[in-house]
Amino acid sequence: MMKVFLVDDEIAIRENLRNSFPWEENGFQLVGEAPDGEMALPMIRDLNPDILLTDIRMPFMDGVQLCAEVKRMMPWVGIVILSGYDDFSYAQQAISLGVKEYLLKPITAQELGRALTRVAGQIAAERSAQEDMESLRRDVVSGNQFLREKLLASLFTEEGDRFEDEQLMRQMRQMGVNLAANCYVVIDIAFPLKDEARARARTALSDLAEATGGSVFTCGMAHGSRALVLGDNERDVEERAYSFANSAAHLPQLEGCEALLLSIGETVNDYYDIRRAMKSARHVRHVAVGQGASRRIIGVGELNDATTLLNSLELSPLYERLQYAPEGELDAILAEYTGSLPDSGGIELAVGYLRIAAVIAARRIVEDAGADPQQALDEALIAQALRAEDASGLDAVKALLRAALECRDRSGQGVGDTPVGRARAYLSKCFANPNLMLQDVASEVGISQSHFSTVFAQETGITFTQYLTGLRIAKAKELLETTPLRSSEIAFQVGYNDAHYFSYLFKKHTGVTPSEYRKSNKNQPDAE
């Protein structure tokens, strides 16, 4: 089933397309929608649709800009343009961007169905042709391509000297490849595939690198592949590295590989230090594998982040939820766990699970703060928490965790200590800004968009868009329960200028409309 993402600034058009077109009956799934390109872009990156259905003229970021960004980041996405203007210049721009269909409004369900079916057929044919041609490509690869990869692989050996590296650069330049840059990063790409599957993955990575226009080069290695990323400065090369890694992880040849690991090494500023960058990327892979990291993409800067490479105990989620949480969120987080406890049978086992998880979490939080758990945590309090045999005894668990969080905050290792921690703190204060975008938060915490998007999703378990939406919906629930504000007013207060879009999102996440949610709560009268 092909996934479709819809972008149009007119709510009436989005509602009509959403509700009148039989998506699933025609083999499509509408996975998301947005009122403008700027809001759509991070959602598209998160949801990875097959087809983008977008208007041309929109505020903030128009359809042409959106299409250009999507084609740059995700060249496999098929694009269908909707326009209320029979404007030849727009059509020209759309064609230059590789848009597959250009439809004039108003459009009927039949017209949309035919257009989507044509695009889906083209995408399926392209994917099939790509698969059919991969084995043929390997047989007709030019000598230059083969030699280029061999030369690049020599940069990733253990030893080398300056003379050999200069000679290699000259040889590559003679083949039309310029390796001169201000910054370099190496990505170690490990995938335990064999024979034809491994060859297809390497070819796909090589094709992806070719599409970067000379900023990324790949070569095969025994355990998978390695990529050399070139950039103008540290921020630029980091953005390119994480962008390439994200695209690589979504390649059809690699997406289903459960053990895929993309390890991003340190940034170096000298061509002659590429081997050091390679060793750094390899070190990241070894540490990640040795400690059971569950992330698919991990950078050298994250090795110092305690959430990255902790052991894989089943009890770790409570620790992960609490590590950077403000102390004021403790009650709410524990309520999620205790709220799921059974009413009768099995409660002792469930409470036992929770109290052990709490003790482990408390110890780790204190250790992360650089303190000794034996000195920072009262042994009597630990013993009391471990003896809590029913739900009523969870006060001791809460007291233990609060002591750990207080120790963390005193040490300065709290919410704002990591990029994701700082981002969460920033979002808790600024989530109601309707213009808030992923790039704003990435800039606030001082890392590139691609790096932030990757680390945030891997550390929290959800995408940035899902997290921000969750904050807004949670606040909307609170306002519906405690105030008589109309849903349109609440929409504005939680960051949505479009009340219809807010209602759609609210129902999508809660299963009921804002009005229905309010009626189920007796604290406030229905103000709709």
C-alpha angles and dihedrals in degrees: 000000000000116000117226129196119199126208122182131136093217110085092199091058093047091049092047094050092042095050106030101047116079095227103175094039088060095046098262136115122206100217099176149338140207137187097231142016097254092057092040099054100072090040091053090050090051098043098039098209124194094222132033116206108192144166119233105221112052136139124262096010119016127214095263092055091045092051091049092052093046092049090050095049101030110021093173094067114106113224129211117188122213116195137171090199124077090214116157093201090059090048090052092051091047092052091048089055093053096252109175100206134022113196129183121222137274092055127182126222089249093054092047091048092052092047094048091046091052092049093046089051091050092049092048091048092049092050092047092047090048091053092046093049099046096081090044091049091056090055094050100039108140122248089244092058092048092047092046092056091045091052092047091050089057088064088061097056123112096248137031140139135232094254092054092047092050090050090050092052091051092050091049091049090053087056091053097261119124112197095179112120141140095242138021136196128183122212117202107208112195121187123160095220125136139214114329095008090054092047091050091050092050091048091049091051091049091051091049090051091049089055090061090071098236103323096102131040127182138195134180122259133185093264097037127294142317128218129206112209121199124201145168096236140355095273091046095049092045091052091050093046095052092041091053091045092051092049091046092052089056096049109122089233092058107024094086094047104108095194095050111137126180110193117193115204132205123296116253127193099206130068089222090060095061090105089057089051089050093051089049092054091047091050090053089053094048094049093045093050093043093053098041100249112189097201121105094208122039132166131208090246090062096058088085091053106097093212092062106067108017117139118277099249112154088235095064099095092077089052091048091051092050104037096089100013118123112249088245090066094057096093093048093048093049090046089061090056098041091044089063094053115115119254095229131346115053097016094123091055092045094049090046089054091050096048093050090048089050094052092048091047092049093051093048094048090052092046091050088054089058094250132124111251091212090059100034097046123057108240090212089056091050091050091048091050091050091051093054100121102176141024092273090062094059092097087083090053090051092048091051093050092046089054090052092049091049089052090050093050093049089055094051092242095116137111097321098048099094132037091254092045091050090046092053091050091048092047092050088061102035105033091109092064103109091206095053111130136180091253091056092056093043089054091047092056094041105245135105122273096248092046092048094046091051098045094043094052094045095046099043097033092233135074124263091251092052091048094049092046090049091054091050095046091048090053091046090054090051092051092046090052099044108028137050092227118138116249090248089057091046090050089058093046093054096046109274122117091185111070092192092054090048091052090049092051093044093054091044091056101036104027093236137073120255089254092052091047091053092048090055089057116069098199095087136031120245105272098176 
